[in-house]
């Protein structure tokens, strides 16, 4: 079973610039792979897979050295994203993949995490090596070519980390750990089982008579957002009070997390 754990991170101003540049370059690489795939099919009817697109990416790094600024895993992962988008399209679960603008591309993914043992071929000594993302000093996140980033740990990582995604959301930065956990099989006594009827006016009604009210988080948050926008509209654009009101309300992020 795969679960996602999301934590806020606090990169420095310089690290923010680097992360934004990495995301933009990955967006550009995604679009480039999409165009290569479309062009190959239109001209020769050939369908480019991961092997062919990866070979083109290797050549692109030689032709455009600035791509080497980004760690190799996020660049390679853009190909995986593209192929997954095509798989969803062929299963009629999504529209045909199209060119993404930087506004629509918000994250980069690392497929390896932690440390591992490696043997030196010359000396035969075993030493500890770090992957592209690992834990650094004082619980910081250590990212290759970026350095240590502070993390707001609100829970422990419970399970094996399969991949790490760094995401920008409403000008804030988050790290998302995809964790593999063993599903615990619980044996339920037949006389202790409870039936649940899910509804709208009432969130749930249990067979033992207990009723759970619908919290209506989205409706409440939308009302707060409406009031916040009204207050913001009354402020002079660009003034101190306008920026103060803008920073005070983070309701947009709450609504996006609810959706």
N, C-alpha and C positions, 0 to 999 in steps of 0.2 A: 504494500500500500504506500503510495506517494502522497506526501503532505507538504504544503508550503508554509514556512515560517517567515514573517516579514518584520524587519527591524529598521528603524530610522538610523541613518549614518550622517556624520557631520564632517564632510571634507573641508579642507581649507579653500580659500578663494582660488589659489593656483590649481589645486586638485579639481575644483569644479570646472575650471576652464578646460583641463585635460579631459575630464569625463565627457563634457559637452562635445569636444572635438572627436573623441572616440565614437560617440553615438552617431555623430554626423557622418563620419567616415564609414561606419558600418551600414548606415542608411544608403550611402552612395554605392557601397559594394553590393548590397541587396538589389538595388535597382540595376546595377551593371550585370549581375548574374541573371536577373529577369530578362533583360534585353538580349543577352547572349543566348538564353534558352529560346526566346521567341524568334530571334533571327535565324538560328540553326533550323528550327522547325519550318519556318516560312521558305527558306532557300533550298533546303535539301530533304526536308521531312524527317530529319534526325532529332531524336529526343535526348537531350543532354541530361545525364544523371549526376550523381554526386562525384563520381570519379572524374568526369570530364570538366565539371564546373570547378572542382578543386585544382585541376591542372591549369585552368585559365587563371584562377586566383594566384597561383604560384608565379605565373608569367607576369601578372599585373603588379605583383610586389617588386619584381625586377624593373619593370617599366616605370612604375610610380613609387619611388622610395618612401614617400610620406605614409604609405599604407603600413610600413613597418613600425610606425609610432604606436600602433594598436597591437596589443598582445594577439598572438595567432588564433587563440581559441574563439574570441568573439567574432573575428572575421570569418573563420570557418563555420561558425554557427549560423551566420546569415544564410548560408546555402541550405542548412537543415531547415531553417524557418521557411525558406522559399519552397522547398520540396514538400513540407508539411502543408503549406498553403495550397499547393496543387493537389495534394491528396484529398484535402477537404473539398476542393472544387469538383474533383471527379466523383466524389461520394455525394455531390449535390448538397453539401452542408454549408457552403460559402460561395461567394462570387469569385470570378476569375481573378487571380492575383494581378495587381496593377502597381504602377510606379508609386512609391511612397514619398511624401514630402517630409522634411525634418520635423514638422509639427505632428506627424503621425508615427514617428519612430522614437521611442522613449527609453529603450533599455538595451543592455548588452548582456550576454550570457557566457559564463565560464563553465566548462564541462568537467573540471577537476578541482578538488579542494583538499587541503590538508598537507601532510608530509608523508614521505615514504623512504624506505631504505634503499640505498643504491651502492653498488660495488664498483670501486675504482679498478679498472682493468690493468693499470700499470702496477699499482701497489697492492692490489687485492684487499684493500681495506674497505670496510663497510661504513658509510656515513649517511647522515640524515639530510635529505634534500627536500626543498619546498616546491609545491605545485604553484600554478599561477595565482591561486588565492588560498590563503591559509590564515591562521590566527597568529597575531604578533604579540608584542609585549602589552601587558595590562589589558588584555581582552580586545585590543584593536584588531581591525581587519587588515591584513597585509596583502596588498594587490601588486602584482608584477608591473613594473614601470610606473607605478603610482605612489607606492609607499603605504604607510600606516594611516588608517582612517578610524576615527572614533565611532563606536557603535552604542546605541542605547539598547542594551540587553534587557528585555522584560520577561524573558523565559529562557530556560536552558535548551540547547539543541539536543533533542532526544531521538537518536537514530543515525543512520549513515547518510552523509550529505552526498547527493548525486550530482547536483549542479548549483551554481550560484548566479543570480541575476542582479545586476545593479540597475535601478530604475529611477528616473526623474519624474516626479509627480507634483504639480503645483509649486514648482521652484524648490521642492524639497527632495532629498535623496534617500533612497531606501535600498536595502539589500534583502533579497528573497532567497532563502535556502530551500531547495527541493530535497526533502528528506524521505528516505525509505525506512518504513517502520514495519515490524512484524505485527500482523493483525492478531489481537488476542481473541481467542474463541471462548465466549462465555456460555456456560450451560445454564439455561433458564428453567427453573422449576415450572411445570405446567400450571400449577395452582397459583403461582405468583405472577403470571403473565398479565399484561394490561393492554387493552385495545385502545388505539388512538384514532380519533376522527379529526382531521385537519379542516379548518374552515377559514372564512374571511372576517366575519364579524367577531368571532372568537377564534383565537389562534389554534387552540386544540381543546378537545373534550375527551377525557379519559373514560374508560368503561366503568371505573370505580366512582364516577360522579364528579371528579375534580375538573374544573374549567380553567384554562389558561387564557388570559386576555391578550388581544393583539396589541403589541407595543406601538405599532405604526411609526417606526423610527423615520422612515422616508418622509412621511407627511409632516411630521414635526420639524424635521431639518429643512424642508423646503420652505416652511413658514419663516424660519429664522433667516434663510437665505434671502427671501423677499424683503424682510425688514432691513437686512444688511445692505441690499442693493438700493433701497430707498434712501437710507442714510448717506450712502456713498454718492448718490446722484445729487444730493443737496450741497455737497462740498465742492469748493472750487477745484477744478481739475489741476493736478500737479502741486497743490498746496500741501503744507505740512499736515493739516487735518485730513486731507484726502489720502495721503500715504499712511497716516496713522490708522484710519478706518480700514484701509485695504489690508494692512498687516494684522489688524485685530481679528478679522473674520477669516477663518479657514473652513467655512461651511462647504465650499465647493468640493473639497477633498473628502469630507464626510459623506456627501451625497454619492461621489464616485465609488467610495468603498462600500456603501450600502447596495448600489447597483451591481 
